[in-house]
Amino acid sequence: MKNITDYLEPVQVKAMEGYARACSMRDFLILRVLYRTGVRVSELVNIRPKDIERDNQVINIVKAKGDKQRRVYLDTETLDVLANYISDRIIPGDCSVFGLRRVQIFNVVKKYGRILGLEVHPHTLRHSYAINWV
């Protein structure tokens, strides 16, 4: 039986982010946004540049669970990196920031978890946010 991790300590997330940043800015931002906001994978894949309010430091989650809308706070550093990523790639306002499907996000998270010897899922980062940030 595999040892599935319920949540990560901040040092573990930081290590995952470090590996990701060395490999791919997209992967780094996926991990960072999941951990720093607690959004679900389905919410992450639907984030568009026009959903980001940089002045207010929030992301408008338009397609949240139950077809509801909500706003999530995002720290300045992550917002800056995200804005640069969007600008560098010239991502139109109505397009998905990451352009990936749910399964691809799962694979990104699992890849960096394996580097640490852990079985990690995107929801693990949601739990980690709840334990470490809220």
DSSP file (Angstrom, degrees, kcal/mol; ACC not computed):
  #  RESIDUE AA STRUCTURE BP1 BP2  ACC     N-H-->O    O-->H-N    N-H-->O    O-->H-N    TCO  KAPPA ALPHA  PHI   PSI    X-CA   Y-CA   Z-CA
    1    1 A M              0   0    0      0, 0.0     2,-0.1     0, 0.0     0, 0.0   0.000 360.0 360.0 360.0 135.7    0.0    0.0    0.0
    2    2 A K        -     0   0    0      1,-0.1     2,-1.0     0, 0.0     0, 0.0  -0.461 360.0-120.6 -79.0 150.2    1.3    3.4   -0.9
    3    3 A N        -     0   0    0     -2,-0.1   116,-1.0     2,-0.0     2,-0.5  -0.790  30.2-163.4 -92.8  99.6    1.8    6.1    1.7
    4    4 A I  B     -a  119   0A   0     -2,-1.0     2,-0.4   114,-0.1   116,-0.1  -0.726  14.5-133.5 -87.2 129.3   -0.5    9.0    0.5
    5    5 A T        -     0   0    0    114,-1.8   116,-0.3    -2,-0.5     3,-0.1  -0.694  11.2-161.3 -86.2 128.3    0.3   12.3    2.2
    6    6 A D  S    S-     0   0    0     -2,-0.4     2,-0.3     1,-0.3   121,-0.2   0.875  74.2  -9.8 -75.5 -38.8   -2.7   14.2    3.6
    7    7 A Y        -     0   0    0    120,-0.1     2,-0.3   121,-0.1    -1,-0.3  -0.972  66.8-125.2-154.3 164.2   -0.8   17.5    3.8
    8    8 A L        -     0   0    0    116,-0.4   124,-0.1    -2,-0.3   123,-0.1  -0.851  21.3-120.3-114.7 149.6    2.7   18.9    3.5
    9    9 A E    >>  -     0   0    0     -2,-0.3     4,-1.9     1,-0.1     3,-0.9  -0.533  37.6-106.0 -77.8 155.0    4.8   21.0    5.8
   10   10 A P  H 3> S+     0   0    0      0, 0.0     4,-2.7     0, 0.0     5,-0.2   0.850 120.8  56.4 -53.0 -37.4    5.9   24.4    4.4
   11   11 A V  H 3> S+     0   0    0      1,-0.2     4,-1.8     2,-0.2     5,-0.1   0.860 106.8  50.1 -64.7 -34.1    9.5   23.1    4.0
   12   12 A Q  H <> S+     0   0    0     -3,-0.9     4,-2.3     2,-0.2    -1,-0.2   0.909 111.4  47.4 -69.8 -41.9    8.2   20.2    1.8
   13   13 A V  H  X S+     0   0    0     -4,-1.9     4,-2.9     1,-0.2     5,-0.2   0.919 110.4  53.0 -63.9 -42.6    6.1   22.6   -0.4
   14   14 A K  H  X S+     0   0    0     -4,-2.7     4,-2.2    -5,-0.2    -1,-0.2   0.892 108.7  50.1 -60.0 -40.1    9.1   24.9   -0.7
   15   15 A A  H  X S+     0   0    0     -4,-1.8     4,-2.2     2,-0.2    -1,-0.2   0.923 111.1  48.4 -64.5 -44.4   11.3   22.0   -1.8
   16   16 A M  H  X S+     0   0    0     -4,-2.3     4,-2.4     1,-0.2    -2,-0.2   0.929 112.1  49.2 -60.0 -45.3    8.7   21.0   -4.4
   17   17 A E  H  X S+     0   0    0     -4,-2.9     4,-3.0     1,-0.2    -1,-0.2   0.881 108.5  54.1 -62.4 -38.3    8.5   24.6   -5.6
   18   18 A G  H  X S+     0   0    0     -4,-2.2     4,-1.6    -5,-0.2    -1,-0.2   0.924 110.0  45.5 -62.8 -45.5   12.2   24.8   -5.8
   19   19 A Y  H  X S+     0   0    0     -4,-2.2     4,-1.0     1,-0.2    -2,-0.2   0.919 115.1  48.5 -62.5 -42.9   12.5   21.7   -8.1
   20   20 A A  H >X S+     0   0    0     -4,-2.4     4,-3.9     1,-0.2     3,-0.6   0.914 107.7  53.5 -65.1 -43.3    9.6   23.0  -10.2
   21   21 A R  H 3< S+     0   0    0     -4,-3.0    -1,-0.2     1,-0.3    -2,-0.2   0.865 107.3  52.6 -61.3 -35.3   11.1   26.5  -10.6
   22   22 A A  H 3< S+     0   0    0     -4,-1.6    -1,-0.3    -5,-0.2    -2,-0.2   0.774 121.1  32.6 -69.8 -25.6   14.3   24.9  -11.8
   23   23 A C  H << S-     0   0    0     -4,-1.0     2,-0.3    -3,-0.6    -2,-0.2   0.852 130.9  -3.5 -97.4 -43.5   12.4   22.9  -14.5
   24   24 A S     X  -     0   0    0     -4,-3.9     4,-2.3    -5,-0.1    -1,-0.3  -0.935  42.2-149.1-161.0 125.0    9.5   25.0  -15.5
   25   25 A M  H  > S+     0   0    0     -2,-0.3     4,-2.5     1,-0.2     5,-0.2   0.868 105.3  55.9 -63.8 -35.7    8.0   28.3  -14.5
   26   26 A R  H  > S+     0   0    0      2,-0.2     4,-2.3     1,-0.2    -1,-0.2   0.947 108.8  45.5 -60.0 -48.6    4.5   26.9  -15.5
   27   27 A D  H  > S+     0   0    0     -7,-0.2     4,-2.4     1,-0.2     5,-0.2   0.905 111.7  52.8 -62.8 -41.7    4.9   24.0  -13.1
   28   28 A F  H  X S+     0   0    0     -4,-2.3     4,-2.7    -8,-0.4    -1,-0.2   0.933 110.9  46.6 -57.9 -47.1    6.2   26.3  -10.3
   29   29 A L  H  X S+     0   0    0     -4,-2.5     4,-3.0     2,-0.2     5,-0.3   0.861 108.6  55.2 -67.3 -35.3    3.2   28.6  -10.7
   30   30 A I  H  X S+     0   0    0     -4,-2.3     4,-2.2     2,-0.2    -1,-0.2   0.964 113.7  40.9 -59.4 -51.4    0.8   25.6  -10.7
   31   31 A L  H  X S+     0   0    0     -4,-2.4     4,-2.4     1,-0.2     5,-0.2   0.923 116.9  49.6 -61.7 -44.4    2.2   24.4   -7.4
   32   32 A R  H  X S+     0   0    0     -4,-2.7     4,-3.0    -5,-0.2     5,-0.2   0.918 112.3  45.1 -64.4 -46.3    2.4   27.9   -6.0
   33   33 A V  H  X S+     0   0    0     -4,-3.0     4,-1.5     2,-0.2     6,-0.5   0.911 113.5  50.6 -67.0 -41.4   -1.1   29.0   -6.9
   34   34 A L  H  X S+     0   0    0     -4,-2.2     4,-1.7    -5,-0.3    -2,-0.2   0.936 118.3  38.7 -59.0 -45.5   -2.6   25.7   -5.6
   35   35 A Y  H  < S+     0   0    0     -4,-2.4    -2,-0.2    -5,-0.2    -1,-0.2   0.882 118.0  46.5 -74.9 -39.5   -0.7   26.0   -2.3
   36   36 A R  H  < S+     0   0    0     -4,-3.0    -1,-0.2    -5,-0.2    -2,-0.2   0.637 126.4  26.8 -82.2 -13.6   -1.1   29.8   -1.8
   37   37 A T  H  < S-     0   0    0     -4,-1.5    -2,-0.2    -5,-0.2    -3,-0.2   0.657  88.8-133.6-118.1 -25.6   -4.8   29.9   -2.6
   38   38 A G     <  +     0   0    0     -4,-1.7    -4,-0.1    -5,-0.5    -3,-0.1   0.673  47.6 161.1  76.3  16.5   -6.2   26.5   -1.7
   39   39 A V        -     0   0    0     -6,-0.5    -1,-0.2    -5,-0.2     2,-0.1  -0.311  40.6-113.0 -69.4 155.8   -8.1   26.4   -5.1
   40   40 A R     >  -     0   0    0      1,-0.1     4,-2.4    86,-0.1     3,-0.3  -0.432  27.3-109.8 -79.8 161.7   -9.4   23.1   -6.5
   41   41 A V  H  > S+     0   0    0      1,-0.2     4,-2.4     2,-0.2     5,-0.2   0.917 120.1  54.9 -59.3 -44.4   -7.9   21.7   -9.7
   42   42 A S  H  4 S+     0   0    0      1,-0.2     4,-0.5     2,-0.2    -1,-0.2   0.823 110.4  46.9 -61.0 -30.5  -11.1   22.4  -11.6
   43   43 A E  H >4 S+     0   0    0     -3,-0.3     3,-0.7     2,-0.2     4,-0.3   0.886 109.6  53.4 -75.8 -40.8  -10.8   26.0  -10.4
   44   44 A L  H >< S+     0   0    0     -4,-2.4     3,-1.5     1,-0.2    54,-0.3   0.913 104.4  53.9 -60.8 -45.1   -7.1   26.3  -11.4
   45   45 A V  T 3< S+     0   0    0     -4,-2.4    54,-0.2     1,-0.3    -1,-0.2   0.715 108.7  51.6 -66.6 -18.3   -7.6   25.1  -14.9
   46   46 A N  T <  S+     0   0    0     -3,-0.7     2,-0.3    -4,-0.5    -1,-0.3   0.404  77.4 120.9 -98.8   2.2  -10.3   27.8  -15.5
   47   47 A I    <   -     0   0    0     -3,-1.5    50,-3.1    -4,-0.3    51,-0.3  -0.521  41.2-174.1 -70.2 127.6   -8.3   30.8  -14.3
   48   48 A R    >   -     0   0    0     -2,-0.3     3,-2.1    48,-0.2     4,-0.4  -0.841  38.5-109.3-117.4 156.6   -8.0   33.4  -17.0
   49   49 A P  G >  S+     0   0    0      0, 0.0     3,-1.6     0, 0.0    44,-0.2   0.864 118.6  59.0 -53.2 -36.9   -5.9   36.6  -17.1
   50   50 A K  G 3  S+     0   0    0     43,-1.8    44,-0.1     1,-0.3    43,-0.1   0.639  96.5  63.4 -70.2 -11.4   -9.1   38.6  -16.9
   51   51 A D  G <  S+     0   0    0     -3,-2.1     9,-3.4    42,-0.2     2,-0.6   0.532  85.3  91.7 -84.8  -7.2  -10.0   36.9  -13.6
   52   52 A I  E <   -B   59   0B   0     -3,-1.6     2,-0.8    -4,-0.4     7,-0.2  -0.797  55.6-167.9 -97.6 121.9   -6.9   38.3  -11.8
   53   53 A E  E  >> -B   58   0B   0      5,-3.0     5,-1.9    -2,-0.6     4,-0.9  -0.837   7.5-179.7-106.3  92.7   -7.3   41.6  -10.0
   54   54 A R  T >45S+     0   0    0     -2,-0.8     3,-0.5     1,-0.2    -1,-0.2   0.884  78.1  54.3 -63.4 -40.1   -3.8   42.6   -9.3
   55   55 A D  T 345S+     0   0    0      1,-0.2    -1,-0.2    -3,-0.1    -2,-0.0   0.846 116.7  37.9 -63.1 -34.1   -4.6   45.8   -7.5
   56   56 A N  T 345S-     0   0    0     -3,-0.3    -1,-0.2     2,-0.2    -2,-0.2   0.477 106.8-127.4 -94.9  -4.1   -6.9   43.9   -5.1
   57   57 A Q  T <<5 +     0   0    0     -4,-0.9    17,-2.2    -3,-0.5     2,-0.3   0.882  67.2 120.1  58.0  43.4   -4.6   40.9   -4.9
   58   58 A V  E   < -BC  53  73B   0     -5,-1.9    -5,-3.0    15,-0.2     2,-0.5  -0.939  55.9-145.0-134.2 157.2   -7.4   38.5   -5.7
   59   59 A I  E     -BC  52  72B   0     13,-2.4    13,-2.4    -2,-0.3     2,-0.7  -0.991  22.8-135.8-116.1 128.6   -8.3   35.9   -8.3
   60   60 A N  E     - C   0  71B   0     -9,-3.4     2,-1.0    -2,-0.5    11,-0.2  -0.764  12.5-152.0 -84.6 115.9  -12.0   35.7   -9.2
   61   61 A I  E     + C   0  70B   0      9,-3.4     9,-2.0    -2,-0.7     3,-0.4  -0.798  18.2 177.9 -90.3 106.1  -12.9   32.0   -9.3
   62   62 A V  E    S+     0   0B   0     -2,-1.0     2,-0.6     1,-0.3    -1,-0.2   0.867  73.1  41.8 -81.6 -38.1  -15.7   32.0  -11.8
   63   63 A K  E    S+     0   0B   0    -20,-0.2    -1,-0.3   -21,-0.1     6,-0.2  -0.582  79.5 157.3-112.3  69.2  -16.5   28.3  -12.0
   64   64 A A  E >>  - C   0  68B   0      4,-2.7     3,-1.3    -2,-0.6     4,-0.5  -0.289  56.4 -59.2 -82.8 174.7  -16.2   27.2   -8.3
   65   65 A K  G >4 S+     0   0    0      1,-0.3     3,-0.7     2,-0.2    -1,-0.2  -0.257 128.2  20.0 -55.6 136.1  -17.8   24.1   -6.9
   66   66 A G  G 34 S-     0   0    0      1,-0.2    -1,-0.3    -3,-0.1     3,-0.1   0.750 129.3 -75.9  74.0  24.3  -21.6   24.2   -7.3
   67   67 A D  G <4 S+     0   0    0     -3,-1.3    -1,-0.2     1,-0.2    -2,-0.2   0.791  95.9 140.4  55.2  30.9  -21.3   26.8  -10.1
   68   68 A K  E <<  -C   64   0B   0     -3,-0.7    -4,-2.7    -4,-0.5     2,-0.4  -0.532  47.5-130.7 -95.2 167.1  -20.7   29.5   -7.5
   69   69 A Q  E     +     0   0B   0     -2,-0.2     2,-0.3    -6,-0.2    -7,-0.2  -0.907  29.8 164.7-115.6 148.0  -18.2   32.3   -7.8
   70   70 A R  E     -C   61   0B   0     -9,-2.0    -9,-3.4    -2,-0.4     2,-0.4  -0.971  29.5-125.9-153.5 166.8  -15.7   33.3   -5.1
   71   71 A R  E     -C   60   0B   0     -2,-0.3     2,-0.4   -11,-0.2   -11,-0.2  -0.954  19.9-163.0-118.9 136.7  -12.6   35.4   -4.7
   72   72 A V  E     -C   59   0B   0    -13,-2.4   -13,-2.4    -2,-0.4     2,-0.2  -0.961  18.7-123.7-122.1 139.9   -9.3   34.1   -3.4
   73   73 A Y  E     -C   58   0B   0     -2,-0.4     2,-0.4   -15,-0.2   -15,-0.2  -0.506  24.4-169.5 -76.6 144.4   -6.4   36.2   -2.1
   74   74 A L        -     0   0    0    -17,-2.2   -37,-0.1    -2,-0.2   -41,-0.1  -0.995  25.5-111.8-137.7 132.9   -2.9   35.8   -3.6
   75   75 A D     >  -     0   0    0     -2,-0.4     4,-2.4   -39,-0.1     5,-0.2  -0.167  28.0-113.0 -63.4 155.4    0.3   37.2   -2.2
   76   76 A T  H  > S+     0   0    0      1,-0.2     4,-2.6     2,-0.2     5,-0.2   0.876 112.8  53.9 -57.9 -44.7    2.1   40.0   -4.1
   77   77 A E  H  > S+     0   0    0      1,-0.2     4,-2.1     2,-0.2    -1,-0.2   0.929 112.0  43.9 -59.5 -46.7    5.2   37.9   -5.0
   78   78 A T  H  > S+     0   0    0      1,-0.2     4,-2.7     2,-0.2    -1,-0.2   0.897 112.3  53.4 -66.6 -39.9    3.1   35.2   -6.6
   79   79 A L  H  X S+     0   0    0     -4,-2.4     4,-2.8     2,-0.2    -2,-0.2   0.902 108.6  50.2 -60.1 -41.5    0.9   37.7   -8.4
   80   80 A D  H  X S+     0   0    0     -4,-2.6     4,-2.3     2,-0.2    -2,-0.2   0.927 112.6  45.3 -63.5 -45.6    4.0   39.4   -9.8
   81   81 A V  H  X S+     0   0    0     -4,-2.1     4,-2.2     2,-0.2    -2,-0.2   0.905 114.5  49.6 -64.8 -40.7    5.4   36.1  -11.1
   82   82 A L  H  X S+     0   0    0     -4,-2.7     4,-2.4     2,-0.2    -2,-0.2   0.913 110.2  49.9 -64.3 -43.8    2.0   35.2  -12.5
   83   83 A A  H  X S+     0   0    0     -4,-2.8     4,-2.5     1,-0.2    -2,-0.2   0.902 111.7  48.4 -62.4 -41.7    1.6   38.5  -14.2
   84   84 A N  H  X S+     0   0    0     -4,-2.3     4,-3.1     2,-0.2     5,-0.2   0.895 110.1  52.2 -64.5 -40.2    5.1   38.2  -15.8
   85   85 A Y  H  X S+     0   0    0     -4,-2.2     4,-1.6     2,-0.2    -2,-0.2   0.927 112.5  44.9 -60.4 -46.6    4.3   34.7  -16.9
   86   86 A I  H  X>S+     0   0    0     -4,-2.4     5,-1.9     2,-0.2     4,-0.5   0.915 116.1  46.6 -64.6 -44.1    1.0   35.8  -18.6
   87   87 A S  H ><5S+     0   0    0     -4,-2.5     3,-0.8     1,-0.2    -2,-0.2   0.918 110.8  51.1 -65.6 -45.7    2.8   38.8  -20.2
   88   88 A D  H 3<5S+     0   0    0     -4,-3.1    -1,-0.2     1,-0.2    -2,-0.2   0.840 116.9  40.3 -61.8 -33.9    5.8   36.9  -21.4
   89   89 A R  H 3<5S-     0   0    0     -4,-1.6    -1,-0.2    -5,-0.2    -2,-0.2   0.433 104.2-130.7 -96.3  -0.8    3.5   34.3  -23.1
   90   90 A I  T <<5 -     0   0    0     -3,-0.8    -3,-0.2    -4,-0.5    -4,-0.1   0.934  34.1-173.3  49.4  56.0    1.0   36.9  -24.4
   91   91 A I      < -     0   0    0     -5,-1.9    -1,-0.2    -6,-0.1     6,-0.1  -0.704  22.9-122.1 -82.5 119.9   -1.9   34.9  -23.0
   92   92 A P    >   -     0   0    0      0, 0.0     3,-1.7     0, 0.0   -42,-0.1  -0.236  22.7-111.3 -61.2 152.1   -5.2   36.5  -24.1
   93   93 A G  T 3  S+     0   0    0      1,-0.3   -43,-1.8   -44,-0.2   -42,-0.2   0.749 115.1  47.6 -56.9 -29.6   -7.6   37.6  -21.3
   94   94 A D  T 3  S+     0   0    0    -45,-0.1    -1,-0.3   -46,-0.1     2,-0.2   0.442  95.9  91.0 -94.3  -0.2  -10.2   34.9  -22.1
   95   95 A C  S <  S-     0   0    0     -3,-1.7   -45,-0.2     1,-0.1     2,-0.1  -0.645  87.7 -94.9 -97.4 153.0   -7.8   32.0  -22.4
   96   96 A S        -     0   0    0     -2,-0.2   -48,-0.2   -48,-0.2   -50,-0.1  -0.398  28.4-136.5 -61.6 136.1   -6.8   29.7  -19.6
   97   97 A V  S    S+     0   0    0    -50,-3.1    -1,-0.1   -53,-0.2   -49,-0.1   0.916 102.2  27.8 -61.2 -44.0   -3.5   30.8  -17.9
   98   98 A F  S    S-     0   0    0    -51,-0.3    -1,-0.2   -54,-0.3     3,-0.1   0.706  88.3-147.7 -97.0 -21.3   -2.1   27.3  -17.8
   99   99 A G        +     0   0    0    -54,-0.2     2,-0.3     1,-0.2   -54,-0.1   0.804  53.8 124.6  61.6  31.2   -3.8   25.7  -20.8
  100  100 A L        -     0   0    0    -55,-0.1    -1,-0.2     2,-0.0     2,-0.2  -0.839  57.5-123.8-120.9 158.1   -3.9   22.3  -19.2
  101  101 A R     >  -     0   0    0     -2,-0.3     4,-1.8    -3,-0.1     3,-0.5  -0.511  38.5 -98.4 -90.8 167.4   -6.6   19.7  -18.3
  102  102 A R  H  > S+     0   0    0      1,-0.2     4,-2.4     2,-0.2     3,-0.2   0.897 122.3  52.9 -52.1 -47.4   -7.2   18.3  -14.8
  103  103 A V  H  > S+     0   0    0      1,-0.2     4,-2.1     2,-0.2    -1,-0.2   0.848 107.0  52.9 -63.0 -33.6   -5.2   15.1  -15.5
  104  104 A Q  H  > S+     0   0    0     -3,-0.5     4,-1.9     2,-0.2    -1,-0.2   0.874 108.0  50.3 -69.8 -36.2   -2.2   17.1  -16.6
  105  105 A I  H  X S+     0   0    0     -4,-1.8     4,-2.4     2,-0.2     5,-0.2   0.920 109.0  52.6 -64.7 -43.5   -2.3   19.2  -13.4
  106  106 A F  H  X S+     0   0    0     -4,-2.4     4,-2.7     1,-0.2    -2,-0.2   0.920 109.1  50.0 -56.0 -44.8   -2.4   16.0  -11.4
  107  107 A N  H  X S+     0   0    0     -4,-2.1     4,-2.1     1,-0.2    -1,-0.2   0.871 108.5  52.0 -64.9 -37.8    0.7   14.7  -13.3
  108  108 A V  H  X S+     0   0    0     -4,-1.9     4,-1.6     2,-0.2    -1,-0.2   0.952 113.6  43.6 -61.7 -49.6    2.6   18.0  -12.6
  109  109 A V  H  X S+     0   0    0     -4,-2.4     4,-1.8     1,-0.2    -2,-0.2   0.921 114.1  49.8 -64.4 -44.3    1.9   17.8   -8.9
  110  110 A K  H  X S+     0   0    0     -4,-2.7     4,-2.5    -5,-0.2    -1,-0.2   0.879 105.1  59.4 -62.3 -37.7    2.6   14.0   -8.7
  111  111 A K  H  X S+     0   0    0     -4,-2.1     4,-1.2     1,-0.2    -1,-0.2   0.925 110.3  40.1 -57.0 -48.0    5.9   14.5  -10.5
  112  112 A Y  H  X S+     0   0    0     -4,-1.6     4,-0.9     1,-0.2    -1,-0.2   0.780 112.3  56.1 -78.3 -25.7    7.3   16.9   -7.9
  113  113 A G  H ><>S+     0   0    0     -4,-1.8     5,-2.7    -5,-0.2     3,-0.7   0.904 103.9  54.6 -66.3 -41.3    5.9   14.9   -5.1
  114  114 A R  H ><5S+     0   0    0     -4,-2.5     3,-1.3     1,-0.3    -2,-0.2   0.855  99.0  61.8 -61.1 -35.0    7.8   11.8   -6.3
  115  115 A I  H 3<5S+     0   0    0     -4,-1.2    -1,-0.3     1,-0.3    -2,-0.2   0.864 108.1  44.0 -59.1 -34.2   11.0   13.8   -6.3
  116  116 A L  T <<5S-     0   0    0     -4,-0.9    -1,-0.3    -3,-0.7    -2,-0.2   0.457 121.4-110.6 -87.3  -1.7   10.5   14.1   -2.5
  117  117 A G  T < 5S+     0   0    0     -3,-1.3     2,-0.3    -4,-0.4    -3,-0.2   0.757  79.6 121.3  79.0  24.3    9.5   10.4   -2.2
  118  118 A L      < -     0   0    0     -5,-2.7     2,-0.9    -8,-0.1    -1,-0.3  -0.885  66.4-128.1-120.8 150.2    5.9   11.3   -1.5
  119  119 A E  B     +a    4   0A   0   -116,-1.0  -114,-1.8    -2,-0.3     2,-0.4  -0.866  44.0 173.4 -95.0 106.5    2.6   10.5   -3.2
  120  120 A V        -     0   0    0     -2,-0.9    -7,-0.2   -10,-0.2    -6,-0.1  -0.909  16.6-171.0-120.9 141.0    1.1   13.9   -3.5
  121  121 A H    >>  -     0   0    0     -2,-0.4     3,-1.2  -116,-0.3     4,-0.9  -0.815  41.7-102.9-121.0 164.0   -2.1   15.1   -5.3
  122  122 A P  H >> S+     0   0    0      0, 0.0     4,-1.3     0, 0.0     3,-0.7   0.874 122.7  58.3 -55.4 -36.7   -3.4   18.6   -6.0
  123  123 A H  H 3> S+     0   0    0      1,-0.2     4,-2.4     2,-0.2     5,-0.2   0.777  94.7  65.8 -66.4 -23.6   -5.8   18.2   -3.1
  124  124 A T  H <> S+     0   0    0     -3,-1.2     4,-2.4     1,-0.2  -116,-0.4   0.893 100.9  49.5 -60.5 -39.5   -2.9   17.6   -0.8
  125  125 A L  H <X S+     0   0    0     -4,-0.9     4,-2.2    -3,-0.7    -1,-0.2   0.839 107.6  54.1 -69.8 -32.3   -1.8   21.2   -1.6
  126  126 A R  H  X S+     0   0    0     -4,-1.3     4,-2.1     2,-0.2    -2,-0.2   0.925 111.1  45.4 -64.1 -44.7   -5.4   22.4   -0.8
  127  127 A H  H  X S+     0   0    0     -4,-2.4     4,-2.1     2,-0.2    -2,-0.2   0.897 111.0  53.5 -64.1 -40.1   -5.1   20.6    2.6
  128  128 A S  H  X S+     0   0    0     -4,-2.4     4,-2.9     1,-0.2     5,-0.3   0.894 107.9  50.6 -62.6 -40.3   -1.6   22.1    3.1
  129  129 A Y  H  X>S+     0   0    0     -4,-2.2     4,-2.8     1,-0.2     5,-1.4   0.938 110.0  50.4 -60.3 -47.0   -3.0   25.5    2.5
  130  130 A A  H  <5S+     0   0    0     -4,-2.1    -2,-0.2     1,-0.2    -1,-0.2   0.864 117.9  38.6 -62.1 -37.0   -5.8   24.9    5.0
  131  131 A I  H  <5S+     0   0    0     -4,-2.1    -1,-0.2    -5,-0.1    -2,-0.2   0.879 126.8  32.0 -81.4 -39.6   -3.3   23.8    7.7
  132  132 A N  H  <5S+     0   0    0     -4,-2.9    -3,-0.2    -5,-0.2    -2,-0.2   0.721 129.7  25.7 -95.3 -23.6   -0.5   26.2    7.1
  133  133 A W  T  <5       0   0    0     -4,-2.8    -3,-0.2    -5,-0.3    -4,-0.1   0.769 360.0 360.0-112.7 -35.4   -2.2   29.4    5.9
  134  134 A V      <       0   0    0     -5,-1.4    -4,-0.1    -4,-0.1    -3,-0.1   0.496 360.0 360.0 -80.2 360.0   -5.7   29.6    7.2
